[in-house]
Amino acid sequence: MADCGHPTPISVMPGAADSTVESDTPTSALDCYQVTAEAGQVVSITVAGGRKDPVFAVFAPGWQASCTEAGDCDITGDQLGDDEATTWSDTAPSTGAYLIVIDNSRSDSDYRLSVELR
C-alpha cells in the first residue's frame, strides 16, 4: 500500500520538459507521487499500462493525506480533473506540490506515468 502522506517525488530536471516513472513491480493498490509546479505552468499527466487499467486523480497544492498503519489513506483538498483519469492537462493554479494518486487495483499490471511541465 502507498503512503500518500509521503508520496514519491517526481523531479523534472532543469532544461527538461518531462519525466517518466515506470512501476518496477505490479501493485494491487495505490501509488502516490508528487510533482512541484509553478503557478501558470501547464502540467500534463498521462498513465498507461499493459492492460490499460491504471487510472489517477490529481490534487492541487494544499492537499492533506490521513493514512492508517495499514496504508489506507483519505485525501482531502482540491481535486483537479476526473477521479479516474488516464490523461489530464491544465494550467497550474498555484505554486507547490501536486499529488498524483495512481489506482492500479483493477489489474495490478506494470504502468508508465509521464509528467510534463511547460
C-alpha positions as CSV (number, residue, x, y, z in Angstrom):
1,M,0.0,0.0,0.0
2,A,1.1,3.5,-0.7
3,D,1.7,6.1,2.0
4,C,0.2,9.1,0.4
5,G,1.3,11.1,3.4
6,H,4.9,10.6,2.0
7,P,4.4,10.4,-1.8
8,T,7.4,9.6,-4.1
9,P,8.7,12.8,-5.6
10,I,8.9,13.2,-9.3
11,S,11.7,15.6,-10.5
12,V,11.6,17.3,-13.8
13,M,15.2,18.2,-14.4
14,P,16.2,21.7,-15.3
15,G,16.1,22.1,-19.1
16,A,13.9,19.0,-19.5
17,A,10.2,19.2,-20.1
18,D,9.1,15.9,-18.8
19,S,9.8,13.0,-16.5
20,T,8.6,9.3,-16.8
21,V,8.2,6.9,-13.9
22,E,7.7,3.2,-14.7
23,S,6.4,0.9,-12.0
24,D,9.1,-1.6,-11.0
25,T,6.7,-4.3,-9.8
26,P,3.0,-4.5,-10.2
27,T,0.9,-3.2,-7.3
28,S,-2.6,-4.1,-6.4
29,A,-3.4,-0.9,-4.7
30,L,-2.4,2.8,-4.8
31,D,0.8,4.6,-5.6
32,C,1.3,8.2,-4.7
33,Y,3.6,10.7,-6.4
34,Q,4.1,14.4,-6.1
35,V,5.5,16.9,-8.6
36,T,6.2,20.6,-7.9
37,A,4.9,23.1,-10.4
38,E,4.9,26.9,-10.6
39,A,1.7,28.8,-11.0
40,G,1.0,29.3,-14.7
41,Q,2.9,26.3,-15.9
42,V,1.0,23.8,-18.0
43,V,1.0,20.4,-16.2
44,S,0.3,17.3,-18.4
45,I,0.0,13.9,-16.8
46,T,-0.6,10.5,-18.6
47,V,-0.7,7.0,-17.2
48,A,-0.7,3.9,-19.4
49,G,-0.5,0.2,-18.6
50,G,-0.2,-3.1,-20.4
51,R,-3.9,-3.7,-19.7
52,K,-4.9,-0.1,-19.9
53,D,-6.4,-0.3,-16.4
54,P,-4.4,2.2,-14.3
55,V,-6.2,5.5,-13.6
56,F,-5.3,8.5,-11.5
57,A,-6.5,11.5,-9.6
58,V,-4.5,14.8,-9.2
59,F,-4.8,17.2,-6.3
60,A,-3.7,20.8,-6.1
61,P,-1.2,22.1,-3.5
62,G,-2.6,22.2,0.0
63,W,-3.8,18.6,-0.2
64,Q,-3.7,16.6,3.0
65,A,-3.4,12.8,3.4
66,S,-4.5,11.0,6.5
67,C,-3.2,7.4,6.4
68,T,-3.6,4.4,8.7
69,E,-0.9,2.0,9.6
70,A,-2.4,-0.5,7.1
71,G,-1.9,2.1,4.3
72,D,-5.5,3.2,3.8
73,C,-5.4,6.9,3.0
74,D,-8.1,9.6,2.9
75,I,-7.1,12.6,0.7
76,T,-8.6,16.0,1.2
77,G,-8.1,19.1,-0.9
78,D,-8.9,20.4,-4.4
79,Q,-9.1,17.6,-6.8
80,L,-8.3,18.7,-10.4
81,G,-10.0,16.7,-13.1
82,D,-11.8,13.4,-13.0
83,D,-11.4,10.7,-10.4
84,E,-10.4,8.0,-12.9
85,A,-8.4,9.9,-15.5
86,T,-5.8,8.4,-17.8
87,T,-4.7,11.8,-19.1
88,W,-5.0,15.3,-17.6
89,S,-3.6,18.7,-18.7
90,D,-4.2,22.2,-17.3
91,T,-2.5,25.3,-16.1
92,A,-1.3,25.1,-12.6
93,P,-3.5,27.3,-10.4
94,S,-0.8,27.8,-7.8
95,T,2.9,27.0,-7.0
96,G,3.5,23.9,-4.9
97,A,3.4,20.2,-4.7
98,Y,0.7,18.4,-6.7
99,L,-0.3,15.0,-5.6
100,I,-0.9,12.2,-8.2
101,V,-2.7,9.1,-6.9
102,I,-2.5,6.1,-9.2
103,D,-5.2,3.4,-8.8
104,N,-3.9,0.2,-10.3
105,S,-6.2,-2.1,-8.4
106,R,-8.1,-3.4,-11.4
107,S,-5.2,-5.4,-12.9
108,D,-2.1,-4.7,-10.9
109,S,-0.1,-4.7,-14.2
110,D,3.0,-2.6,-14.8
111,Y,2.3,1.0,-15.8
112,R,4.1,4.1,-17.1
113,L,3.4,7.6,-15.6
114,S,4.5,10.6,-17.6
115,V,4.5,14.2,-16.2
116,E,5.3,17.2,-18.4
117,L,5.7,20.8,-17.3
118,R,5.7,23.7,-19.8
